[in-house]
């Protein structure tokens, strides 16, 4: 069900930098490679952003006790991307709109370190 309010998805900080760097790599690769890992990751991110515009609560909610204090957010969601990458975002809302701020796009080991998970 589509939300009754306007939904925006905004890339911030590390996520924006990672997306722009990935876009540059993919643009250079388009000349030679048909379907590189970077191309698949960029497509995966774009697909998940489109889903978030339709359903902002699509991702898995991260328990509050695992949210790093440095993020200064009340809620945090995780979306799984291709090749074990993760996208972390928070939702802010008011009477007019819902805004999903994508905070991180990171590989699995970096994700584990950020949230304090340990290897088994």
N, C-alpha and C positions, 0 to 999 in steps of 0.2 A: 504494500500500500504506500503510495507516494505521500510524503509529508505535506501538510497543508501550508507550511511556511517555505519560503525560499531557502534553498540549501546551497552553500558555497563550500568549496574545498580549496584550501590554501596551503601551499608548500612553504615551510619556514625553516630558517637556519640550515642545519645539516642536511635535511631532506631536500631543500631547494638546491643546495650545492651539489649533492649527489646526483640529483635528477639532471641538472645542467651538464655535469661532467659526463654522465652516461649518454645523454643526447649527443654530445660532441663526438664521443667514441663511435656511436652508432652511425652518425652521419658520415664519418670517415670510412666505416666498414661497408656501407651500402654499395660502394664501388666494387668490392671484391667478394665479400661473403654473403651467403644467402640467408643464413639463420644462425647467427652467433649467439653465445650465451648472453652477451650484453643486449642484443636485439630482443631476445626472449624476455629478459628482465624488464626492459623498457615497456614492452607490450603488456606484461603482467601488471606493472604499475599503472599504466593508462587504463587498463581494464578495471582494476580495483578502484581507481579514482571515480570512474563512471558509475560503479556500483554504489560508492559512498554518496554520490550526488542524489541517488534514488533512495538509498537506505543508510542514513548516517550511523546507525547502530549495528552495521553489518559485522564488524570485527568482534573478536573475542575480548571480553572485558578482563583487564588485568587487575587482580586484587589490590586494594588500596595499600596494603602493607608492603607490596612489591614495587610500588611507584617510587622511583628515585626522588628524594626531596629536592634535588637540584632542578627538576623540571617545573616545580611550582604549578601543578595542575591538580584538579579535583578528580578527574577521570582519565583513564588511558586505555586505549584499545589496540589490539594487535591484529594485523592482517598478514596472512602467509602469502609470500610471493614465490615465484619459481626459483629453483636452485637453492632452496632453504634460506632465502632472504626474508626479511621481515619489514613491515611498515608499521610504525607506531604513530597514533594520532589521538587527539583529544577533541571533545565536542564542547562548544560553548553555544548557548542559545539565549534568545530573548523573544519578545512578543512578535517580532517581525521576521526573524530569520534564524536558521541553524547554520553554524560555521564549524566545519571540521578542519582543524589545523594539523597537517601532517608534520610531525616533529622529526622523525628519523626514518631513513631507509638504510637498513644495515644487514650485513651478513649474519649468519647464525652465531658464530663465536662472539662477535661484538655485541649482539643482542643479549646473549647469555651473561656477558660481563656487565653490561649496563644494568640488568635487572637482578644481578647477584646470584644467578644460577651457577652451580658448580658442575664440572664434568663428573660423571660417575666412574 
